[in-house]
Amino acid sequence: MAVQTGGTVTASTVTGGTVAASTVTGGTVTVQTVAGGTVGVVPPYGERADVVTDEGRAFLAGVFDERQVRTAAGITMALGAVAFADALLAKNYLPIRAVTAFFFVDFTLRVWLGLGRSPVGLLARALTRTLTPAMPPEWVSAAPKRFAWTLGLVMSLAMTVITNARITGLLPMTICTLCLTLMWLEAVLGLCVGCRLYRVLVGRGWLGARDDVVCSDGSCQVSMPDPERG
């Protein structure tokens, strides 16, 4: 049995198996039956993991491994820093044109298909699994990360247009510095500024309905406004 509030749940009939009761708040969740009568939940975006919220409910929304997310942020930060330094110090703008275009493609794949489908995400997954195989995944909600990567997509698109239009000076320097700062904060400190902005916007009701969220530092946990208070 599946219980949903403000969302859509699609479930298949199970014969000889057991379907656990699950709760969904906003969004769409598909429940599929696999061999042996086992039921798996397929999130609309992100990876599936057996996560339980602090309230003891099954967490059905998509998630990502925070370690892979931070590793991906470190990779993009390193690539961006090298290209930025080359443009700033050697006045060689070819690397930054190529890197910003690559970032645009990578962020596009992250936003639409998930971290594991982007080149940087694939490299981050390989590095974390190879270098720290004994460490368990640290699951965090996919929705706030998707919002943060959308901001990265917008900035990478702006930088791709600016750099390939041969525009130099304060504008691209400011955007690039901002991008590098945001990537450094997430890679080194685990601080996802986009996730915190997501919390503010959802808390004000500006992003509509949401799935339950869980973050390593609580940065994307929100309290929904009381509808009786308007």
N, C-alpha and C positions, 0 to 999 in steps of 0.2 A: 504494500500500500504506500502511496506517496501523498503527502499533504503539501499544498502550495498556497502561498499568499502573494497575490499581486504578480504572479509569474505564470509560466506554462511548464507543465511537466508531461513528458511523453514516456509512456512505459509499455513494455511488452508483457504479454501474458506468460506466466511461469507455471510449468507443470512439474510437480514433484520437487519444487525448490521453495526457497523462502525469500520473501522480499522484506527487507527491513524498512520500517517507517522512517521517512526522511522529510525534512522541512526545507522549503526553498522560499526565499524572500526576493522577489524580482528576478527577471532573467528567465532563461529557458534551460532546462536540464533534461537530458535524454537518458533513460534507463534501459540498458540492453541486457539480454540474457545470453550467457555463454555456456559452454559445455558443463554438464554436471549440475545445472540449475542455479549457478552462481549469477548474481546480478551485479553489474558494474555500472557506475554512474559516469557519463561522458560529459564533462563540462563544455560549455559553448566556446570557451577560450582558456588557454593555459593547460597545465598538466593535471591529471587526476591523482589524488593522494588520499590516504585514509587519515583525515585530520578531524579532530573533535574540538569544538570551540570551548571557551571557558565555561559556558553554560551547559556543556555536555551534549550539545547537538552535533549531528553529523554535518561536516562542512562539505557542501556539494559544489561550490564554485571552484573555478580553476585556480591553480597555485603555481608558483615557481620556486625553485631552490634559491634562497637568498645568497648562498655562496657562489652559485653560478652567475647570478645577477651582478654581484660585486666584482667578480672576476671579469665579466664582460665590460663593466664600467672602467676597470683598470686598463684593459686592452685598448678601448677607444680613447681613454685619456692619454696613454702613451703614444698612440699614433697621432693624435691631434697635437700633442705637445711638440713632437719632432717636426711636424709640418709647420706649425706656428712659429717655432724658433727659426726654421730655415727661411721662412718668409720675412720675419722681423729682422734677423741679423744679416742674412746673406742676400736678401731681396730676391730670393728664388721662390716664385709663386706657383710653380708647377706642382710640387707635392701637395700644397694645401688645396689646390683645385681638385686634384685627384682624390684626396682624403675626404673632403667635404661631400663630393659626389658619392663616394663609397659609403659614407655615413648615412646619406639620404636613402640609399638602397637598403642598407642594413636595418635602419630604423623602420622603414616601410614594411619589411618582412617581419620585424618584431611586432609591430602594431597589428598587422593583419593575420599573421600565422603563428606568432609566438616566438619566444627567445630561441627555442631549439631549432627553428627553421632559418635563422639568420647566420651568416658566416661567422660573425664574432661570437654568437651564442653557441654555435657548434664547437668552436675552439675553446670557449670558456668551459663547456661541459667536459671536453676531453682533458683539459688541464686539471679541473677539480677532481675528476675521477681517477686520474693518473697520480697526481701529487698527494691527494688526501683521500685515498680509497676507504679508509676506516671511519671517516667522519660521516655521520648520517646527514641526510638533507635537512635544511632548515626551511620549512615551507612557509611562504608568505603569499598573500592574496595576489592574484594576477591583475585584478581590475585597477588598483592604484598604480602598479608598475606600467600597465598599458597607458594610463593617463600620462605618467611621467615620460614614457617613450614617445608619446604623441607630441609633447613639448619639444623633445629632442628632434623629432622628425621635422617640425616647423623650423627650428633653428638651423638644422642641417640643410634644409631646402633654401632658406634665406642665404646661408653662407655659400651654397653651391652657385646660386644666381649671382651673388655679389662678386665672388672670386673669379668666376668664369666671365664676368662682364668687365674684368680688369679694374674693378673698383678697389682702391687701397685707402689706407688712412684710418681715422678714428672709428668709423662704423664697423668694418670687419674686425678690427682689433677688439672692440668692446664685446661684440657677439662671441668671438672666439674665446676671450677671457672668461666670459660668463659660462660658456659651455664647459671649459676645462675646470672651472671652479666647481660646478655641479657634479661633474664626473669624479673629481677628487673627493668631494664630500661623501659620495656614495661608496666609492672604492675603498677609501682609507678609513672613514669614520662610520660607514654604514648609515649615513644620513641621506634619506631620499627626500629631497625638497619637493619634488613633484607629488609624492605621496602625501606630504603634509598639506600641500595645496588642495589635493583631492579631498582630504578630510574636511577642510574648510568649506569647499564648494558643496559637497554632499551634505554636510551639516546644515547648510543654509537652504538645502532643497533645490539647488540650482542644477544638479545633475540627475534629478529624478530618482526613480527607485534604484536600489542597490542590492547586491548580494552581501551576505555576511562577509566581513573582512577580518583578517588576522595578520599582524605584522610582528617582526622580531622586536621592535622597539615601541610598538603601539602607535606609531606615527600615522597609521591610516585607520585606526579604530575611531568610529564616529558615533555620536548620539543623534539619532534622528529627531527632528523637531516634532513637538507635540502637535498633532493635527487639530486638537481642540483649541489650541492657542493661536492658530493661524500661522 
